[in-house]
Amino acid sequence: MKTEVFYEEDRMRIALIPEDDDNLVPSEKYRMFQREFSVSLPEGVKDIHPDLVALATMLVVNPFVGNRLVPPLKVSSRFQIAANSVLSRYKISDHVDPLLSPREQPSTSIPMLAFSGGVDSTAALSVMPKNTVSIFMDRPLKGKSLYNPQAAHLAVESLKEIGYVSESVQCDLEYVRHPVGFPTDLSNGVPALLLADYFNASSIAFGTVLESAYGIGHERYRDYPIGAHYTFYSTLFNAVGLHLSLPMAGVSEVGTAMIVEKSPIGFVAQSCIRGTMNNPCLKCWKCFRKATLGRALDLDSGSPATISSLLSREVKSKLLAYPISHENVVAFSMRRYPREEIDADDSRILDGLLERVKGISDLAFLTRWYKPSQILVHSSWREDFTHKILEFLEVMPPKETSEIESWSMASFLADPSTVSAHDQLEELFDEP
């Protein structure tokens, strides 16, 4: 795939030019659609390092490239060598400037955060240094969409008002694929990458939680810092003088809810991207998880919505997946969900869900911090981060750390009683 960059007034546009060997339909679930993407640039942003532009492009086109990628600008030799050392399906072409100095990590310790306005990224910001620059990727609306950025916009403005550096940057990269969505799981970091020089950043953080990083709630534990995913992306980020930081990697979705509840900036958080501020849609999968978890933890921010009212078609589909996405969080919430004053319908649903997850461990460890994850935080602010996170959560004791590292759902999912409970839940959801 060839790519070209154009600067137009206050934005950067990157054109994507497929070649014969490119794979424009990498999965039956999605395909390449829009053949360009653009990013708005604040006044004064110019001369972005070619390696940053190349990496930003890779985070968008990676699934669709065949044998080679021609970056928008000639890259440094270091970036090409680093990228090609971890790329397997394709290589960065010889579009290299041997005289171009690579971007070096600044001596200043200024972290950036790919900020969504949700609970997880707000929790991340809560334990990061006060000089963290948070960047929200604002998707321009094209056609009919359930997406509503109002809550995130208010979060950005609220952070500014209390002294944070926070920016909303328009970027339409999600339209490169159909259906609309992130082409890669770090695509939302593209605006931050392109502004790294402008803010003199040394690291970029994401709100990735324990479930996504270490696989807890999925079928088995993975030693994330040495795994293929982190090795791949951290190598690319290091090649452009940035540390890929994941301050929430050792914190469950349960823990991020607890952090946000206690945090001085917690009031800005809303994970639902369909509703307005303080008025979530209460129909999406995130709303189900966050609302039931809030009730389970008896948080002031917990929604009063009943379980049955949260069971949209989307939520039922998610709960009938095998395994359930974030099964550990669902199990934790259902076991601790208050039975007081719930009606017969809610009670039947709760019993069905409890039966479905009854074979999972107690999960009390989800309220604590998995300390080995601190290696995923940049060394310049790791000590400060450790102090801050302990203001919100306790450290997992050795027994719970072992429970994390031996996590496996294989026998649980293969158990006939679990399969039977799944079938019964399906029948329950089919009832009129």
Secondary structure, 3 states (H helix, E strand, C coil): CEEEEEEECCEEEEEEECCCCCCCCCECCEEECCCEEEEECCCCCCCCCHHHHHHHHHHHHHHHCCCEEECCCCECHHHHHHHHHHCCCCEECCCECCCCCCCCCCCCCCEEEEECCCHHHHHHHHCCCCCCEEEEEECCCCCCCCCCCHHHHHHHHHHHHCCCEEEEEEECHHHHEECCCCCCCCHHHHHHHHCCCCCCCCEEECCCCHHHHHCCCCCECCCHHHCHHHHHHHHHHHHCCCEEECCCCCCCHHHHHHHHHHCCCHHHCCCCCCCECCECCCCCHHHHHHHHHHHHCCCCCCCCCCHHHHCCHHHHHHHCCCCCCCHHHHHHHHHHCCCCCCCHHHHHHHHHHHHHHCCCCCCHHHHCECHHHHHHCCHHHHHHHHHHHCCCCCECCHHHHHHHHCCECHHHHHCHHHHHHHHHHHHHHHCC
